[in-house]
Each structure stands twice: as structure tokens, then as C-alpha cells.
Amino acid sequence: MTATEKTNIGSAEFREAMCRHAAGVALVTTRTVDGRPLGMLATAVTSVTADPPTILVCINSGASMHADVSRGGVFAVNFLAESHRRIADRFASPEARDQRFQSGDWGIAETGSPVLMGAMAVLDCQVGQIEEVGTHSVLFGRVVETVIGTEVDYSPMVYFERRYRALSGSRL
């Protein structure tokens, strides 16, 4: 295919191609107006610029916490390690949403968002801009606080081909 050729693909083909892109797993958290903690797993998280420190997170417009992040204007991104598998499984399951924060050690970030103590790193953000793209909102978050994990041997949680994976530890 040349650079000028266009392809009409469906969402199934697109998802199949994207599942071959390994991505770190993050737990995006916020609070409702009445202070209840909310969280969801995300792999669509990336840095935008270091000056000012800004990241982007993509959230499905139909996700249960979408309105709360948009309305509250804050969120935290907790980068998960392989050791957080049980917490990731709990947040991935639609059952027992009200019990998601009952496992793990949680603190509160500067913005009031829940923070997983022991995460590899946490970026606490204020929403700067929201762009609607198809079924998702792209939230640009201005990072107001970072928390860097202190574990010596982190192994990041990676999502690849619709499963959590571990990095081998070998270097290229």
C-alpha cells in the first residue's frame, strides 16, 4: 500500500491490529461530586509534553466514570506493576464496582483523586482540555503532582494480545 492509498477498515479489524501493540497498564482514578472513589483501567495513556507537564488519557464516552472526570476536572494515573494483577482484575470486572477500592493501599493525591500506594508512578492531573473523537474523549491533563514508586525491582504490567504480560527482563 502506498502512502496515498486509503483503506476502509471496520472497528473489528482496527481492534485486532491494535491488540498487537504492547501497552503499559494504568489505573485512572477520580472522585464523584459526593466524594466516592472511581477507577478504570486504561492503556491509552501517553505523555504530550514535559513543558508544561501534560499527558493524555482516552476514556470511552459511555464509561461510568466519564461524566465524573469531565465534571470534576481532575484525575490521577497510577502506573501498575506486574504485582498489581489482582487489583487490575478487580477493576477490569464490572461486578462489585463498589468494592474496587477495598483491596490495595490507597492514599489521596493533591487533587483529591485516589492514589495506589506502591504504584510504579502516579501522575495527578487537572483536566486542561477535552476533545471528542468518535466514541471516546481525549482528556489532556496538566500534571500537578507526581509520586514516584520506591520499589527496587518493578516489573511493569503490560497488555498485549488481550492479556496481561510480563517483560522478560532481557535487554536488547
Secondary structure, DSSP 8 states (H G I E B T S, - for coil): --TT------HHHHHHHHTTS-EE-EEEEEE-TT--EEEEEES-EEEEEETTEEEEEEEETTSTTHHHHHHH-EEEEEE-BGGGHHHHHHHH-STTGGGGGGSS-EEE-TTS-EEETT-SEEEEEEEEEEEEETTEEEEEEEEEEEEE---SS--B-EEETTEEE-------
